[in-house]
């Protein structure tokens, strides 16, 4: 199949197209025709207006407009700011922050091109991760020997972990493009089904609720068989969405992990749960908060992270992983304050369960804009001009 190559090269071409039209002397020059759908211009006559009408494409154009305004009104110079010592514990290094930002932006780009590919008949998988891009920072707390089984919306974590392990972004983009097109060259499943996984110690997960959880606990229990002279202390990290809280796979895995803790059997397990308030078409209505609000369970400590703050995601995930590694016991981290963008998938009929205002508000909530402002205006580790480059 060649369609996955088309998608991949359109991603790369789109990036190069923007780079050629970046700014000189502090001002941005972008032709009116520059948009993410430019890379799909061969479909202009048949699908042009529909591509431009996609909410993802409109959102991307709005993000570019945001950049234009910032570039026009700011300089390219960064200032050194003295931070309070107490704040430093929340911080990633400069390179780590930018790596996670790369993963977050790549996650958004993959989503856009997957939806366009579906619209023009070249892609077949459209479940989107938008709204949860900043969870990519969770990957920094994972060591190479740790195992992961990730929820299908947590593309950012997978990308960030593989980038952190030395993989090239262009290779990851091509692999995802092959997955979206269900190509036989897909390195994850070989064209059986678009899945997430395939990195070192990253186990393959399809579009499932929580069937990845029992096996993840099994791996954590298996770590107890590692010879004591091995000081690596790996942990098992598994993620789900809030719609899986009542799924039997998750509940049985959670009970098994807690039982192991009760029996003082080593089980270094971290459950990650992203809470965007929706399980495809029904609202979970703060059930996550009610289920874990007291945080008094001695068998399963809970950590909370603001899913819209990449620094907090990193810090709280690190605390959870450190706990599991040190105590060889299970815990759970809850990523809250998430807002799903653009529906569950391209086939999602959001108007059947959300009103138009809700849909528009959710689509307009761009976490990438927030993290870019944080990087430039609060942390001052990069400029808007450099972000374009």
C-alpha positions in Angstrom: 0.0 0.0 0.0 1.3 3.5 -0.8 -1.4 5.6 1.0 0.5 5.5 4.3 3.5 7.0 2.5 1.3 9.7 1.1 0.1 10.6 4.6 3.6 10.6 6.0 5.1 12.8 3.2 2.1 15.2 3.6 3.0 15.5 7.2 6.6 16.2 6.4 5.7 18.5 3.5 3.3 20.4 5.6 6.1 21.0 8.2 8.6 22.1 5.5 6.0 24.3 3.9 5.6 26.3 7.1 9.3 26.4 7.7 9.9 28.1 4.3 7.4 30.8 5.3 8.8 31.6 8.7 9.8 34.9 9.8 12.7 37.2 9.1 13.6 40.2 11.1 10.9 39.4 13.7 7.9 39.3 11.4 6.0 36.3 10.1 5.2 36.0 6.4 2.7 33.4 5.6 0.7 33.3 2.3 -3.0 33.1 2.5 -2.9 29.6 0.9 -0.7 28.2 3.7 -2.7 25.7 5.7 -2.4 22.2 6.9 -4.6 21.0 4.0 -2.1 22.4 1.5 -0.2 19.1 1.7 -3.4 17.5 0.4 -3.9 19.9 -2.5 -4.2 17.0 -5.0 -7.7 16.5 -3.4 -8.6 20.2 -3.8 -11.1 19.7 -6.6 -12.9 16.8 -4.9 -12.6 17.5 -1.2 -11.1 21.0 -0.8 -14.0 22.7 0.9 -14.7 19.7 3.1 -11.1 19.5 4.3 -11.1 23.2 5.1 -14.3 22.7 7.0 -12.9 20.1 9.3 -12.9 21.4 12.9 -9.3 20.1 13.3 -8.1 22.1 10.3 -9.9 25.2 11.5 -8.3 24.8 14.9 -4.9 24.5 13.3 -5.4 27.7 11.4 -6.5 29.4 14.7 -3.3 28.1 16.3 -1.2 29.6 13.5 -3.1 32.9 13.9 -2.2 32.9 17.6 1.4 32.4 16.7 1.3 35.3 14.2 0.0 37.6 16.8 2.6 36.5 19.4 5.5 36.8 16.9 4.4 40.3 15.9 4.2 41.5 19.5 7.2 39.8 21.1 11.0 39.7 20.6 13.1 36.7 19.9 15.1 37.3 23.1 14.8 35.1 26.3 15.5 36.5 29.7 17.1 34.7 32.6 14.6 34.6 35.5 15.5 33.5 39.0 13.0 30.9 40.2 12.2 30.2 43.8 14.0 26.9 44.9 10.7 25.4 46.0 9.4 25.6 42.4 12.4 23.7 40.9 11.1 20.3 42.0 8.3 20.7 39.5 10.5 21.5 36.6 11.9 19.4 33.8 15.1 20.2 32.1 15.1 22.4 29.1 15.6 19.5 26.7 13.0 17.3 28.4 10.4 20.0 28.2 11.0 20.6 24.5 11.0 16.8 23.8 7.5 16.6 25.4 6.4 19.6 23.5 7.6 17.9 20.3 5.6 14.8 21.2 2.5 16.9 22.0 2.6 18.8 18.8 3.2 15.6 16.8 0.2 14.1 18.5 -2.0 17.0 17.3 -0.5 16.8 13.8 -1.2 13.0 13.6 -4.7 13.6 14.6 -5.3 16.2 12.0 -3.9 14.2 9.1 -5.7 11.0 10.3 -9.0 12.9 10.0 -8.1 14.3 6.6 -7.0 10.9 5.4 -10.3 9.4 6.5 -12.2 12.1 4.7 -10.5 11.5 1.4 -10.7 7.7 1.7 -7.0 7.1 2.4 -7.1 6.5 6.2 -9.2 4.1 8.3 -8.5 4.9 11.9 -9.6 8.2 13.5 -9.9 7.8 17.3 -8.3 11.0 18.4 -6.0 11.9 21.3 -6.6 15.7 21.2 -7.1 17.3 24.5 -4.6 14.9 26.2 -1.5 15.8 24.3 0.3 17.1 27.5 0.2 13.7 29.1 3.3 13.2 27.0 5.3 14.4 30.0 4.3 11.2 31.9 6.9 9.4 29.8 9.9 11.0 31.4 9.3 9.1 34.6 9.6 5.8 32.9 12.9 4.0 32.6 13.9 1.8 29.7 13.3 -1.4 31.7 9.8 -0.3 32.8 6.8 -1.8 30.9 3.9 0.1 29.5 0.4 -0.7 28.2 -1.2 2.6 27.0 -4.7 3.6 26.3 -5.4 4.3 22.7 -5.8 8.1 23.4 -2.4 8.3 25.0 -0.4 8.7 21.8 1.6 11.5 23.3 3.0 9.3 26.1 4.1 6.7 23.5 5.7 9.3 21.2 7.6 11.0 24.1 8.9 7.7 25.5 10.2 6.6 22.2 11.8 10.0 21.5 13.3 9.9 25.0 14.8 6.5 24.1 16.4 7.9 21.0 13.9 7.1 18.2 13.6 9.7 15.4 10.4 11.6 15.1 10.1 11.0 11.3 10.2 7.2 11.9 7.5 7.5 14.5 5.3 9.6 12.2 5.7 7.0 9.4 4.8 4.2 11.7 1.6 5.9 12.9 0.7 6.8 9.3 1.0 3.1 8.4 -1.2 2.3 11.4 -3.9 4.7 10.4 -4.0 3.2 6.9 -3.9 -0.4 8.3 -0.9 -1.0 6.2 0.9 -4.4 6.1 4.0 -2.4 6.8 2.6 -1.2 10.1 5.4 -2.2 12.5 2.9 -2.6 15.4 0.4 -5.1 14.0 1.3 -5.6 10.4 -2.1 -4.3 9.2 -4.4 -6.3 11.5 -5.7 -3.2 13.5 -4.3 0.2 14.3 -2.8 -0.1 17.8 -0.5 1.7 20.1 2.8 0.2 21.2 5.9 -1.3 19.7 8.5 0.7 21.6 11.0 -1.0 24.0 9.0 -2.7 26.7 5.8 -1.0 25.3 3.1 -3.7 25.0 0.6 -3.5 22.1 -2.9 -2.2 22.9 -5.8 -1.9 20.5 -8.9 0.3 20.8 -9.9 -1.4 24.0 -11.5 -0.3 27.3 -9.1 -1.9 29.8 -8.2 -5.4 28.7 -4.5 -4.3 29.0 -4.8 -4.0 32.8 -4.7 -7.7 34.0 -1.6 -8.5 31.9 0.1 -5.3 33.2 -0.5 -6.4 36.8 0.8 -9.9 35.9 4.0 -8.3 34.7 4.4 -6.3 37.9 4.0 -9.5 39.9 6.5 -11.2 37.7 9.1 -8.6 38.6 9.2 -10.2 42.0 11.0 -13.1 40.4 13.9 -11.0 39.2 17.1 -11.8 41.1 17.7 -9.5 44.0 21.1 -8.6 42.7 19.4 -6.8 39.8 19.0 -3.3 41.1 17.0 -1.9 38.3 13.6 -2.2 40.0 11.3 -2.0 37.0 7.7 -1.0 37.3 4.6 -1.7 35.2 2.7 1.3 33.9 -0.8 1.0 32.4 -3.3 3.7 31.4 -7.0 3.8 30.8 -9.7 6.4 30.3 -12.4 7.3 32.9 -15.0 5.4 30.9 -13.2 2.1 31.9 -13.7 2.5 35.6 -16.5 0.0 35.8 -15.0 -2.4 33.3 -14.3 -5.8 34.7 -10.8 -5.9 33.3 -9.8 -2.8 35.2 -11.6 -3.8 38.4 -10.2 -7.3 38.5 -6.6 -6.0 37.8 -7.1 -3.3 40.5 -8.3 -5.9 43.0 -5.4 -8.2 42.2 -2.9 -5.5 42.7 -4.4 -4.4 46.0 -4.6 -8.0 47.2 -0.9 -8.4 46.4 -0.2 -5.3 48.6 -2.3 -6.8 51.3 -0.3 -10.0 51.2 3.0 -8.1 51.1 3.8 -9.5 47.7 5.8 -7.2 45.5 3.7 -5.5 42.8 5.3 -2.3 41.5 2.3 -1.2 39.5 1.2 2.3 38.4 -2.4 2.7 37.1 -2.8 5.9 35.0 -6.3 7.2 34.5 -7.2 10.2 32.3 -10.5 11.8 33.1 -12.1 13.9 30.4 -15.6 13.3 31.6 -16.8 11.4 28.6 -16.9 7.7 27.8 -17.5 8.1 24.0 -21.1 9.2 24.2 -22.0 9.4 27.9 -20.8 11.6 30.7 -19.1 10.0 33.6 -20.1 13.0 35.8 -17.1 13.3 38.2 -17.3 9.6 39.1 -13.5 9.5 39.2 -13.5 12.2 41.8 -16.0 10.4 43.9 -14.3 7.1 43.6 -10.9 8.4 44.8 -11.6 11.6 46.6 -10.7 10.5 50.1 -7.3 9.1 49.1 -7.3 7.0 52.3 -6.9 3.6 50.8 -3.7 2.1 52.4 -3.6 -0.5 49.6 -3.7 2.0 46.7 -2.3 5.5 47.2 -3.7 8.1 44.7 -1.8 10.9 43.1 -3.5 13.7 41.2 -2.2 15.7 38.2 -3.6 18.6 36.3 -3.8 17.3 32.7 -3.6 20.8 31.3 -0.2 21.5 33.0 2.7 19.6 31.5 4.9 20.4 34.5 2.3 19.0 37.0 1.8 15.9 34.8 5.6 15.2 35.0 5.9 15.9 38.7 3.0 13.9 39.9 3.8 11.0 37.6 7.3 11.0 38.9 6.0 10.8 42.4 3.7 7.9 41.6 6.5 6.0 39.8 8.9 6.7 42.6 6.4 5.4 45.1 5.8 2.1 43.2 9.5 1.6 42.6 10.5 2.3 46.2 7.8 0.4 48.0 7.3 -2.2 45.3 3.5 -1.6 45.7 0.7 -0.4 43.5 -0.7 3.1 43.2 -2.9 5.2 40.8 -2.4 8.6 39.2 -5.4 10.5 38.1 -5.0 13.0 35.2 -7.9 15.4 35.7 -9.1 18.7 34.1 -9.0 17.2 30.6 -11.3 18.3 27.8 -11.8 16.0 24.8 -11.6 17.8 21.4 -13.1 16.8 18.1 -15.1 13.9 19.4 -14.2 10.3 20.0 -13.6 9.5 16.3 -14.5 10.8 12.9 -17.6 8.6 13.0 -18.7 10.1 16.4 -22.1 11.8 16.1 -21.6 14.3 18.9 -24.8 16.2 18.1 -26.7 13.2 19.4 -25.5 13.8 23.0 -23.9 17.3 23.1 -25.4 20.6 22.1 -23.6 22.8 19.6 -22.2 25.2 22.1 -20.6 22.4 24.1 -19.1 20.9 21.0 -17.7 24.3 19.9 -16.3 25.1 23.4 -14.6 21.7 23.6 -13.1 22.1 20.1 -11.8 25.5 20.9 -10.0 24.4 24.0 -6.3 24.2 22.8 -3.9 22.8 25.4 -1.0 23.4 23.0 -1.6 27.1 23.1 -1.5 27.0 26.9 1.8 25.0 27.0 3.4 27.2 24.4 2.5 30.3 26.5 3.9 28.5 29.6 7.2 27.7 27.8 7.7 31.2 26.4 6.0 33.6 28.9 6.4 31.8 32.2 9.4 29.5 32.0 11.2 31.6 29.3 13.0 28.6 27.9 12.2 29.3 24.3 10.8 32.1 22.1 7.8 32.1 19.8 10.2 32.4 16.9 12.1 29.4 18.0 8.9 27.4 18.4 8.2 28.0 14.8 11.6 26.5 13.9 
